[in-house]
């Protein structure tokens, strides 16, 4: 049974209404034993979230929460970096803090946000190909521990009632990304926020997870990507069953940026 959640946001992310205390108290109520707070740090000047993250404030928030709740739950300190390979000067000061987990995400590609105007300008196939190109570049060059929510664009393509996304249509790009993170020992995130969308699945698609397993990928990070307390801990049982059916036997948490294996079990 999964008792961890390693991708969580607080009010230090501009799209999250839950305070640190709200998130930690909910985690304790759910019976979780370890969590990681990973607020957004974005840098693209066209991204409305750029400049919102303050590394020292985030670190002090974690320290304060550890003092208040450390006898009830383990709180890891992390960050979710948006396109970190493109903004090394902005990322460098954040990396000076004692981080347990660094998540890499593609949210914004030059002038186009995956969540906003990408599919206003590009067809689904063009936008998805661009997303995978950006993701490969990040996977190949960024100093990250976890690749976040691969193929989460499907949250927005389903909203537009586009034809269903088929991983087979982008197999070469996807498998190149998977091989890159396997070679660089970057974990693949099983992001459960997709179950809260019309996509009704994990990000990435189970087919992608199957390829990852077949290619020798073993490092997995499982998360709710919760932006408010009531999103935490949802669909972990579904995720665990899916991963066991795909012959995965463990997933990983992180401490001092080192993966820590934990067993998967439906018991």
C-alpha positions as a printed NumPy array, in Angstrom:
array([[  0.   ,   0.   ,   0.   ],
       [  1.42 ,   3.37 ,  -1.068],
       [  1.952,   5.659,   1.92 ],
       [  3.907,   8.435,   0.234],
       [  3.193,  11.346,  -2.089],
       [  6.159,  13.054,  -3.747],
       [  4.642,  15.819,  -5.883],
       [  2.63 ,  18.321,  -3.833],
       [  1.986,  22.056,  -4.082],
       [  1.227,  24.748,  -1.535],
       [  0.433,  28.456,  -1.742],
       [  4.056,  29.002,  -2.798],
       [  2.803,  27.798,  -6.185],
       [  0.522,  30.431,  -7.675],
       [ -2.048,  27.828,  -8.749],
       [ -2.4  ,  26.086,  -5.373],
       [ -4.78 ,  27.283,  -2.636],
       [ -3.68 ,  24.801,   0.026],
       [ -1.299,  26.025,   2.73 ],
       [  1.59 ,  23.913,   3.947],
       [ -0.323,  23.157,   7.155],
       [ -3.407,  22.152,   5.141],
       [ -1.394,  19.738,   3.002],
       [  0.543,  18.212,   5.868],
       [ -2.513,  17.72 ,   8.053],
       [ -4.323,  16.003,   5.179],
       [ -1.347,  13.717,   4.575],
       [ -1.35 ,  12.72 ,   8.239],
       [ -5.102,  12.116,   8.169],
       [ -4.646,   9.846,   5.138],
       [ -2.041,   7.781,   6.965],
       [  0.867,   8.786,   4.733],
       [  4.289,   8.435,   6.313],
       [  6.381,  10.588,   3.926],
       [  5.612,  13.46 ,   1.57 ],
       [  7.586,  15.882,  -0.57 ],
       [  6.578,  19.499,  -1.115],
       [  7.521,  20.425,  -4.678],
       [  6.274,  23.905,  -5.477],
       [  6.499,  25.307,  -9.005],
       [  9.595,  27.223, -10.059],
       [  8.979,  28.577, -13.57 ],
       [ 11.15 ,  30.958, -15.538],
       [  9.749,  31.619, -19.003],
       [  8.859,  35.342, -18.946],
       [  5.675,  34.647, -20.911],
       [  4.536,  32.141, -18.291],
       [  2.355,  33.942, -15.728],
       [  3.9  ,  31.812, -12.979],
       [  7.443,  33.032, -13.728],
       [  9.18 ,  34.622, -10.76 ],
       [  6.566,  33.522,  -8.233],
       [  8.758,  30.932,  -6.505],
       [ 11.143,  32.117,  -3.776],
       [ 13.646,  29.407,  -2.878],
       [ 14.49 ,  30.684,   0.608],
       [ 10.824,  31.05 ,   1.526],
       [ 10.143,  27.504,   0.332],
       [ 13.02 ,  26.108,   2.384],
       [ 11.957,  28.001,   5.518],
       [  8.401,  26.727,   5.036],
       [  9.681,  23.151,   4.987],
       [ 11.793,  23.698,   8.094],
       [  8.844,  25.21 ,   9.946],
       [  6.596,  22.304,   8.969],
       [  9.19 ,  19.793,  10.111],
       [  9.328,  21.493,  13.515],
       [  5.548,  21.385,  13.885],
       [  4.769,  17.977,  12.394],
       [  8.06 ,  16.075,  12.328],
       [  6.957,  13.646,  15.048],
       [  3.98 ,  12.582,  12.875],
       [  5.255,  12.526,   9.308],
       [  8.471,  12.883,   7.3  ],
       [  8.508,  15.992,   5.099],
       [ 10.973,  16.086,   2.22 ],
       [ 11.994,  19.314,   0.501],
       [ 11.718,  19.45 ,  -3.267],
       [ 10.918,  21.618,  -6.254],
       [  9.225,  21.261,  -9.637],
       [ 11.32 ,  23.082, -12.234],
       [  9.7  ,  24.246, -15.456],
       [ 11.958,  23.724, -18.49 ],
       [ 15.127,  23.91 , -16.333],
       [ 17.436,  23.124, -19.271],
       [ 16.54 ,  26.491, -20.84 ],
       [ 17.147,  28.628, -17.735],
       [ 20.357,  27.431, -16.045],
       [ 21.153,  30.801, -14.459],
       [ 17.736,  30.903, -12.778],
       [ 17.929,  27.295, -11.64 ],
       [ 21.416,  27.476, -10.136],
       [ 20.528,  29.354,  -6.904],
       [ 17.631,  26.967,  -6.204],
       [ 19.973,  23.997,  -6.404],
       [ 22.077,  25.427,  -3.565],
       [ 19.339,  24.463,  -1.095],
       [ 19.243,  20.957,   0.469],
       [ 16.787,  19.392,  -1.944],
       [ 15.533,  15.837,  -1.62 ],
       [ 13.829,  15.67 ,  -5.018],
       [ 14.023,  17.762,  -8.199],
       [ 11.162,  17.268, -10.656],
       [ 11.504,  18.426, -14.256],
       [  8.429,  19.505, -16.207],
       [  7.541,  20.969, -19.567],
       [  4.684,  23.435, -19.13 ],
       [  5.625,  26.229, -21.52 ],
       [  7.354,  25.995, -24.894],
       [  8.663,  29.349, -26.073],
       [  5.411,  31.295, -26.555],
       [  3.044,  28.389, -26.031],
       [  1.633,  26.972, -22.811],
       [  0.525,  23.342, -22.891],
       [ -2.37 ,  24.339, -20.622],
       [ -3.271,  27.533, -22.475],
       [ -2.6  ,  28.374, -26.128],
       [ -0.554,  25.506, -27.6  ],
       [ -3.547,  23.831, -29.218],
       [ -4.979,  27.162, -30.342],
       [ -2.014,  27.453, -32.694],
       [ -1.048,  23.865, -33.517],
       [ -2.955,  20.757, -34.505],
       [ -2.974,  17.974, -31.901],
       [ -0.257,  16.035, -33.739],
       [  1.954,  19.109, -34.174],
       [  1.532,  20.215, -30.563],
       [  2.219,  16.744, -29.189],
       [  5.336,  16.354, -31.34 ],
       [  6.598,  19.725, -30.099],
       [  5.927,  18.704, -26.503],
       [  7.888,  15.477, -26.889],
       [ 10.77 ,  17.325, -28.579],
       [ 10.982,  19.736, -25.633],
       [ 10.688,  16.884, -23.163],
       [ 13.526,  14.968, -24.808],
       [ 15.75 ,  18.041, -24.694],
       [ 15.007,  18.477, -20.994],
       [ 15.5  ,  14.784, -20.241],
       [ 18.851,  14.827, -22.015],
       [ 20.274,  17.972, -20.433],
       [ 18.56 ,  18.976, -17.187],
       [ 19.815,  18.146, -13.702],
       [ 16.631,  16.469, -12.474],
       [ 15.649,  13.349, -10.529],
       [ 12.144,  12.783, -11.918],
       [ 10.498,  13.389, -15.288],
       [  7.023,  14.684, -14.512],
       [  3.653,  13.868, -16.055],
       [  4.764,  12.681, -19.498],
       [  1.856,  13.108, -21.979],
       [ -0.203,  15.293, -19.609],
       [ -1.208,  17.351, -22.657],
       [ -4.036,  14.814, -22.911],
       [ -5.741,  16.675, -20.069],
       [ -6.269,  19.531, -22.522],
       [ -6.799,  17.636, -25.769],
       [ -9.637,  15.673, -24.178],
       [-11.203,  18.935, -22.996],
       [-11.303,  20.011, -26.647],
       [-12.835,  16.674, -27.695],
       [ -9.942,  15.951, -30.035],
       [ -9.501,  12.377, -31.332],
       [ -8.004,  10.123, -28.645],
       [ -4.26 ,  10.345, -28.105],
       [ -2.54 ,   7.121, -29.176],
       [  1.005,   6.569, -27.875],
       [  1.723,   4.318, -30.875],
       [  1.471,   7.371, -33.133],
       [  4.48 ,   8.876, -31.313],
       [  6.269,   5.681, -30.375],
       [  9.716,   6.63 , -31.642],
       [  9.737,   9.966, -29.805],
       [  8.396,   8.465, -26.598],
       [ 10.801,   5.546, -26.56 ],
       [ 13.728,   7.891, -27.192],
       [ 12.681,   9.873, -24.119],
       [ 12.344,   6.674, -22.087],
       [ 15.768,   5.424, -23.151],
       [ 17.262,   8.783, -22.258],
       [ 15.911,   8.789, -18.714],
       [ 16.886,   5.141, -18.253],
       [ 20.449,   5.953, -19.333],
       [ 20.584,   9.027, -17.069],
       [ 18.928,   7.248, -14.116],
       [ 16.034,   9.714, -14.006],
       [ 12.802,   8.338, -12.556],
       [  9.581,   8.298, -14.561],
       [  6.712,   9.847, -12.665],
       [  3.374,   8.075, -12.444],
       [  1.282,  11.2  , -12.058],
       [ -2.257,  10.506, -10.893],
       [ -3.703,  13.934, -11.653],
       [ -4.935,  12.463, -14.935],
       [ -7.583,  10.542, -13.022],
       [ -8.998,  13.929, -12.04 ],
       [ -9.425,  14.889, -15.704],
       [-11.431,  13.655, -18.676],
       [ -8.42 ,  11.533, -19.632],
       [ -9.197,   9.335, -16.59 ],
       [ -5.783,   7.693, -16.49 ],
       [ -2.28 ,   8.169, -15.23 ],
       [  0.268,  10.375, -16.942],
       [  1.949,   8.677, -18.703],
       [ -0.438,   6.358, -20.501],
       [ -0.271,   2.7  , -19.352],
       [  1.098,   1.776, -22.794],
       [  4.061,   4.066, -22.143],
       [  4.613,   2.478, -18.743],
       [  4.593,  -0.928, -20.397],
       [  7.267,   0.189, -22.877],
       [  9.32 ,   1.598, -20.021],
       [  9.195,  -1.743, -18.196],
       [ 10.067,  -3.683, -21.353],
       [ 13.022,  -1.368, -22.022],
       [ 14.429,  -2.028, -18.559],
       [ 13.071,   1.033, -16.777],
       [ 12.593,   0.496, -13.057],
       [ 12.751,   3.912, -11.385],
       [  9.222,   5.133, -10.689],
       [  7.919,   8.031,  -8.617],
       [  4.204,   7.958,  -7.745],
       [  2.353,  11.16 ,  -6.981],
       [ -1.011,  12.854,  -6.843],
       [  0.338,  16.234,  -8.035],
       [ -2.155,  17.679,  -5.572],
       [ -2.705,  21.417,  -5.534],
       [ -5.165,  21.268,  -2.652],
       [ -5.662,  18.861,   0.243],
       [ -8.666,  16.943,  -1.096],
       [ -6.656,  15.845,  -4.143],
       [ -4.065,  13.955,  -2.119],
       [ -4.017,  10.185,  -1.97 ],
       [ -6.6  ,   9.724,  -4.716],
       [ -6.455,   6.647,  -7.002],
       [ -3.307,   5.261,  -5.415],
       [ -4.977,   1.857,  -5.253],
       [ -5.733,   1.974,  -8.994],
       [ -2.166,   3.002,  -9.743],
       [ -0.695,   0.249,  -7.609],
       [ -2.814,  -2.418,  -9.277],
       [ -1.922,  -1.084, -12.749],
       [  1.795,  -1.156, -11.976],
       [  1.65 ,  -4.653, -10.493],
       [ -0.217,  -5.831, -13.603],
       [  2.658,  -4.39 , -15.66 ],
       [  5.131,  -6.429, -13.568],
       [  6.626,  -3.553, -11.613],
       [  7.527,  -4.613,  -8.087],
       [  8.652,  -1.333,  -6.515],
       [  8.525,   2.437,  -6.71 ],
       [ 10.826,   5.096,  -5.283],
       [ 10.848,   7.999,  -2.914],
       [ 13.82 ,  10.366,  -2.648],
       [ 16.11 ,  11.593,   0.107],
       [ 19.046,  13.881,  -0.627],
       [ 18.216,  13.244,  -4.306],
       [ 18.922,   9.525,  -3.92 ],
       [ 16.11 ,   7.111,  -4.881],
       [ 14.82 ,   4.921,  -2.072],
       [ 12.964,   1.752,  -3.169],
       [  9.634,   0.784,  -1.66 ],
       [  7.656,  -2.357,  -2.471],
       [  4.423,  -2.318,  -4.418],
       [  1.683,  -4.405,  -2.876],
       [ -2.093,  -4.425,  -2.984],
       [ -2.181,  -5.628,   0.645]])
